[in-house]
Amino acid sequence: MPLSVPRRWLFALALAASAASAQDAVRVGGDPHYPPHHYLGADGKPQGFDIAVLDAVADAEGLSLSVEFGEWSGVLDRLERGELDLVPMFISDDRRQRFLFSRPVMRRHHVLYGRGGERITDVQQLAGRRVAVQFGGMAWEWMVNSGADAVLRPVNEESLVLVEVVRGDADFALLPEDIGRHALVAQRLEGIEVVGPPWLELDYAFGINPARPDLVERIDAGLGKLERDGQLEALRRQWLEPRAVADSRAWSVWWLLPIAVVLSGVLVFLVIERRSHRPPA
């Protein structure tokens, strides 16, 4: 039965609304263990610098975000297949062949950690050495393509890469500088240090599924607004500046306060007790 004119208009409007809703929906992928950039908080909710930036962009551009974290080794494949729309990541030549990218959010670099005593200035010095990296991460891609013939020790969680060196299962660990700095403090790791110059200095941005070119324009527009009003820089300071060390030092002082109060009370009690037993003059 043919549709009447009003019904045809309603049907067309419904299709248009459905298409607009699909364009506004953004499935965000990432690693649940990648602080301070993105991770699952203690309450089970996504948080971190990347999430805060995307939330602000979504507010500015009328986007609806849903976050689907998973093991990094599978996240990029899901983005390429169209099961995800957007994933925060480093930009590389190889990744440009697979994804579209937003404007860069920041510039980041990697560093090599070891037990000290040996300075590594060239990747070729890692030949035959055990190097811990996140499987499928930027450091892993670079080491595979470098031809350094290192013995790679892949780890699923980049925040745990340094642990491989601490417990002696790797000679070195290569990971982003800010992730390593955060892990050292958060996990209270000792006995390792940076043993080489900055490597892999790359732009960090939002990788986007090639079937969503519309999303590149909207993300860039939102990032431009955040940059102009200073909100992007404020979020960088809030999430990425190394406050954890200062916080831990403050805690190391303030935890003594209850003990000081108890000791003061004991001292007062002893003084009163002594006076109560003093013979009358």
Stockholm file with secondary structure:
# STOCKHOLM 1.0

chainA/1-281         MPLSVPRRWLFALALAASAASAQDAVRVGGDPHYPPHHYLGADGKPQGFDIAVLDAVADAEGLSLSVEFGEWSGVLDRLERGELDLVPMFISDDRRQRFLFSRPVMRRHHVLYGRGGERITDVQQLAGRRVAVQFGGMAWEWMVNSGADAVLRPVNEESLVLVEVVRGDADFALLPEDIGRHALVAQRLEGIEVVGPPWLELDYAFGINPARPDLVERIDAGLGKLERDGQLEALRRQWLEPRAVADSRAWSVWWLLPIAVVLSGVLVFLVIERRSHRPPA
#=GR chainA/1-281 SS CCCCHHHHHHHHHHHHHHHHHHHHEEEEEECTEETTTEEECTTSCEESHHHHHHHHHHHHHTCEEEEEECCHHHHHHHHHHTSCSEEEEECCHHHHTTCEECSCCEEEEEEEEESSSCCCCSGGGGTTSEEEEETTSHHHHHHHHHTCCCEEEEESCGGGHHHHHHTTSCSEEEEEHHHHHHHHHHTTCCSCEECSCCEEEEEEEEEECTTCHHHHHHHHHHHHHHHHTTHHHHHHHHHHSCCHHHHHHHHHHHTTHHHHHHHHHHHHHHHHHHHHTSCCC
#=GC SS_cons         CCCCHHHHHHHHHHHHHHHHHHHHEEEEEECTEETTTEEECTTSCEESHHHHHHHHHHHHHTCEEEEEECCHHHHHHHHHHTSCSEEEEECCHHHHTTCEECSCCEEEEEEEEESSSCCCCSGGGGTTSEEEEETTSHHHHHHHHHTCCCEEEEESCGGGHHHHHHTTSCSEEEEEHHHHHHHHHHTTCCSCEECSCCEEEEEEEEEECTTCHHHHHHHHHHHHHHHHTTHHHHHHHHHHSCCHHHHHHHHHHHTTHHHHHHHHHHHHHHHHHHHHTSCCC
//
